[in-house]
């Protein structure tokens, strides 16, 4: 097996023959800090080749055009936006107490998720400010894709929380999503649906004043299981320029994940 991993993480010094997911990654590259194992994927050798080819093809096909003119949630080609790279984490480690909404019935509020600490977020060299936020009780209205929308309804989605983030220099943009499901099984199904290869659909990025257009070009999304919540962070260089490595996207996503901290308060 070949491990797709980030060169700046604590796994980088392994001696098991693991290779970096992104071909240009070089050992010793400056990192914003330790990245959790939940943002690592294991692939067979053939699968890695396919994924890398798909990413390169995605960059070639998705870049170009006037990104500023793209409608909300669509690429410059008029297609619904999808991340170029996607990494799901199904573990939900330490969240078994709230694996079902029956044990955590209070709806999420905008103020609970986007506290003062979540309005300016930092991780390593990355800083983002919250440009806009929204809590929707209509899961269909803020997503696209019939299969994803059907699974959201089937597995009891009641809320989707969205936040749009932008770096002070407007060179990076990010989206935070939290999906309130009936149980962890539903979360796992949603995480499978969000994989671009499934063709099931995705959450629409939130448009916010002053934030660059989002979703066209290269972007990376990381989805995690937080009990009966699915948490998704989706990041890109403004305009969708190709990053130096996926490490750059992982580091940026760690900052965007901050609003999910409220979930730990749901254990009491």
C-alpha positions as CSV (number, residue, x, y, z in Angstrom):
1,X,0.0,0.0,0.0
2,X,1.1,3.6,-0.7
3,X,0.2,6.2,1.9
4,X,-1.0,9.5,0.6
5,X,0.3,11.9,3.3
6,X,1.4,15.4,4.0
7,X,5.2,15.9,4.2
8,X,5.0,18.3,7.1
9,X,3.0,16.1,9.5
10,X,4.2,13.8,12.3
11,X,3.9,10.9,9.8
12,X,6.5,12.4,7.5
13,X,9.5,10.5,8.9
14,X,8.0,7.0,8.4
15,X,10.2,4.4,6.9
16,X,7.5,2.3,5.3
17,X,7.9,3.5,1.8
18,X,5.0,6.0,1.9
19,X,4.9,8.5,-0.9
20,X,3.5,12.0,-0.9
21,X,0.1,12.5,-2.6
22,X,1.2,15.7,-4.3
23,X,4.2,15.0,-6.6
24,X,5.9,18.4,-5.9
25,X,6.0,18.0,-2.1
26,X,9.5,18.0,-0.8
27,X,10.6,16.9,2.7
28,X,11.6,19.8,5.0
29,X,9.0,22.1,3.5
30,X,7.9,24.7,6.0
31,X,4.6,23.7,7.7
32,X,2.0,25.5,9.6
33,X,1.9,22.8,12.3
34,X,0.9,19.3,13.0
35,X,-2.0,18.0,10.9
36,X,-4.4,15.3,12.2
37,X,-4.4,11.8,10.8
38,X,-8.0,12.3,9.8
39,X,-6.8,14.2,6.7
40,X,-4.8,11.3,5.4
41,X,-5.9,8.7,2.9
42,X,-4.6,5.2,2.1
43,X,-4.6,4.2,-1.6
44,X,-3.3,1.3,-3.6
45,X,-0.5,2.1,-6.1
46,X,-3.0,2.1,-9.0
47,X,-5.5,4.3,-7.1
48,X,-2.8,6.9,-6.4
49,X,-2.0,7.1,-10.1
50,X,-5.6,7.6,-10.9
51,X,-6.2,10.2,-8.3
52,X,-3.1,12.2,-9.3
53,X,-4.2,12.0,-12.9
54,X,-7.7,13.2,-12.0
55,X,-6.4,16.1,-10.0
56,X,-4.1,17.2,-12.8
57,X,-6.9,16.9,-15.3
58,X,-9.2,18.8,-13.0
59,X,-6.8,21.7,-12.8
60,X,-6.4,21.8,-16.5
61,X,-10.2,21.7,-17.1
62,X,-11.3,23.9,-14.3
63,X,-8.8,26.8,-14.5
64,X,-9.3,29.6,-16.9
65,X,-12.2,31.8,-17.6
66,X,-13.3,34.8,-15.6
67,X,-13.8,33.5,-12.1
68,X,-15.2,36.8,-10.8
69,X,-18.1,36.4,-13.2
70,X,-19.1,32.9,-12.0
71,X,-22.6,32.8,-10.4
72,X,-22.8,31.7,-6.8
73,X,-22.1,28.0,-6.5
74,X,-21.0,27.6,-10.1
75,X,-17.6,27.5,-11.8
76,X,-16.6,29.8,-14.7
77,X,-18.0,27.1,-17.1
78,X,-21.4,27.4,-15.5
79,X,-21.2,24.0,-13.7
80,X,-21.9,23.4,-10.1
81,X,-18.8,23.8,-8.0
82,X,-17.0,20.8,-6.7
83,X,-13.6,20.5,-4.9
84,X,-10.8,19.1,-7.0
85,X,-9.4,17.1,-4.1
86,X,-11.6,15.6,-1.4
87,X,-10.6,13.7,1.8
88,X,-13.3,12.2,4.1
89,X,-12.7,10.9,7.7
90,X,-15.3,8.4,8.9
91,X,-13.8,7.7,12.3
92,X,-15.7,10.1,14.6
93,X,-13.3,9.2,17.3
94,X,-14.4,10.3,20.8
95,X,-17.9,11.4,19.6
96,X,-19.9,8.3,20.4
97,X,-21.9,10.1,23.0
98,X,-23.5,12.3,20.4
99,X,-23.6,9.7,17.6
100,X,-27.4,10.2,17.5
101,X,-29.3,13.5,17.6
102,X,-31.6,11.9,20.2
103,X,-28.8,12.6,22.7
104,X,-28.2,16.2,21.4
105,X,-31.5,17.6,20.3
106,X,-31.0,21.4,20.6
107,X,-30.7,23.1,17.2
108,X,-27.4,24.8,16.4
109,X,-27.5,28.6,16.4
110,X,-25.4,31.0,14.4
111,X,-24.0,32.5,17.6
112,X,-23.1,29.1,19.0
113,X,-21.0,28.1,16.0
114,X,-19.6,31.5,15.0
115,X,-18.4,32.8,18.4
116,X,-15.8,35.6,18.7
117,X,-13.1,33.0,18.5
118,X,-14.4,31.7,15.2
119,X,-14.6,35.2,13.6
120,X,-10.9,35.5,13.2
121,X,-9.2,32.1,12.9
122,X,-5.6,31.1,12.6
123,X,-3.5,28.0,12.0
124,X,0.2,28.2,11.3
125,X,0.8,31.0,8.8
126,X,-2.8,31.2,7.8
127,X,-5.3,33.8,9.2
128,X,-8.9,34.1,8.0
129,X,-11.8,36.5,8.8
130,X,-15.4,35.5,8.8
131,X,-17.0,37.3,5.8
132,X,-20.5,35.8,6.2
133,X,-22.5,33.1,8.0
134,X,-25.8,31.4,7.8
135,X,-27.8,28.6,9.4
136,X,-30.4,27.1,7.1
137,X,-33.2,24.8,8.2
138,X,-33.8,23.8,4.5
139,X,-31.1,21.4,3.6
140,X,-32.2,21.1,0.0
141,X,-32.1,24.9,-0.6
142,X,-28.3,25.1,0.2
143,X,-27.2,22.0,-1.7
144,X,-27.3,20.7,-5.2
145,X,-27.6,17.2,-6.6
146,X,-30.7,15.0,-6.5
147,X,-28.9,12.0,-4.9
148,X,-27.3,14.1,-2.1
149,X,-30.6,15.9,-1.4
150,X,-32.4,12.6,-1.3
151,X,-29.9,11.2,1.2
152,X,-30.1,14.4,3.3
153,X,-33.8,14.0,3.6
154,X,-33.7,10.2,4.1
155,X,-31.2,10.5,7.0
156,X,-32.9,13.4,8.7
157,X,-30.9,16.5,7.9
158,X,-32.4,19.4,9.8
159,X,-29.8,22.1,9.5
160,X,-26.8,23.2,7.4
161,X,-24.5,25.8,8.9
162,X,-22.3,27.7,6.5
163,X,-19.5,30.2,6.9
164,X,-17.4,32.1,4.3
165,X,-13.9,33.0,5.2
166,X,-11.3,35.1,3.5
167,X,-7.6,35.9,4.3
168,X,-6.8,39.6,5.1
169,X,-4.9,39.9,1.8
170,X,-7.8,38.1,-0.1
171,X,-5.4,35.6,-1.5
172,X,-7.1,32.6,0.1
173,X,-10.8,31.8,0.7
174,X,-12.5,29.1,2.6
175,X,-15.9,27.6,3.4
176,X,-17.1,26.0,6.6
177,X,-20.1,23.6,6.5
178,X,-21.7,21.7,9.3
179,X,-24.6,19.3,8.5
180,X,-26.9,18.3,11.3
181,X,-28.0,14.6,10.7
182,X,-30.1,12.1,12.5
183,X,-27.2,9.9,13.3
184,X,-23.6,8.9,12.4
185,X,-24.7,6.5,9.8
186,X,-26.3,9.4,7.9
187,X,-23.1,11.4,8.3
188,X,-21.2,8.6,6.7
189,X,-23.6,8.5,3.8
190,X,-23.3,12.2,3.2
191,X,-19.5,12.0,3.3
192,X,-19.7,9.3,0.6
193,X,-22.0,11.5,-1.4
194,X,-19.7,14.5,-1.3
195,X,-17.0,12.6,-3.1
196,X,-16.9,14.2,-6.6
197,X,-16.6,10.7,-8.2
198,X,-20.0,9.8,-6.8
199,X,-21.7,12.6,-8.8
200,X,-24.2,13.0,-6.0
201,X,-23.8,16.7,-5.4
202,X,-22.3,19.1,-2.9
203,X,-23.1,22.0,-0.5
204,X,-23.4,25.4,-2.2
205,X,-20.7,27.8,-1.1
206,X,-21.9,30.8,0.8
207,X,-21.6,34.1,-1.0
208,X,-20.4,36.9,1.2
209,X,-19.7,40.6,0.7
210,X,-16.0,41.3,0.1
211,X,-15.1,37.6,-0.3
212,X,-13.7,36.4,-3.7
213,X,-15.8,34.2,-5.9
214,X,-15.5,30.6,-4.7
215,X,-15.4,27.2,-6.3
216,X,-13.8,27.7,-9.7
217,X,-10.4,26.3,-10.4
218,X,-8.4,24.2,-7.9
219,X,-9.8,23.6,-4.4
220,X,-9.6,21.0,-1.7
221,X,-12.2,19.8,0.8
222,X,-11.9,17.8,4.0
223,X,-14.9,16.2,5.6
224,X,-15.0,14.8,9.1
225,X,-17.5,12.9,11.3
226,X,-18.4,14.8,14.5
227,X,-21.0,12.5,16.0
228,X,-24.3,13.2,14.2
229,X,-22.7,16.2,12.5
230,X,-20.8,16.2,9.2
231,X,-18.1,19.0,9.2
232,X,-16.6,20.1,5.9
233,X,-13.8,22.6,5.3
234,X,-13.3,23.7,1.7
235,X,-10.4,25.9,0.8
236,X,-8.6,27.4,-2.3
237,X,-6.3,30.2,-3.4
238,X,-8.5,33.1,-4.6
239,X,-9.3,32.5,-8.2
240,X,-8.6,28.8,-8.0
241,X,-4.8,28.9,-8.7
242,X,-3.0,25.6,-8.2
243,X,-1.3,25.4,-4.8
244,X,2.3,24.5,-4.3
245,X,1.2,21.3,-2.6
246,X,-1.8,19.8,-0.9
247,X,-0.1,20.6,2.4
248,X,-0.9,24.2,1.8
249,X,-4.6,23.4,1.5
250,X,-4.5,21.2,4.6
251,X,-2.9,23.9,6.7
252,X,-5.5,26.5,5.5
253,X,-8.3,24.1,6.2
254,X,-7.3,23.6,9.9
255,X,-8.0,27.3,10.5
256,X,-11.4,27.1,8.8
257,X,-12.4,24.2,11.1
258,X,-12.6,26.4,14.2
259,X,-16.4,26.8,14.3
260,X,-16.8,23.1,14.9
261,X,-15.3,23.5,18.4
262,X,-18.8,24.2,19.8
263,X,-19.6,20.5,19.3
264,X,-17.4,19.6,22.3
265,X,-19.7,21.6,24.5
266,X,-22.6,19.4,23.4
267,X,-21.3,16.6,25.6
268,X,-22.5,18.1,28.9
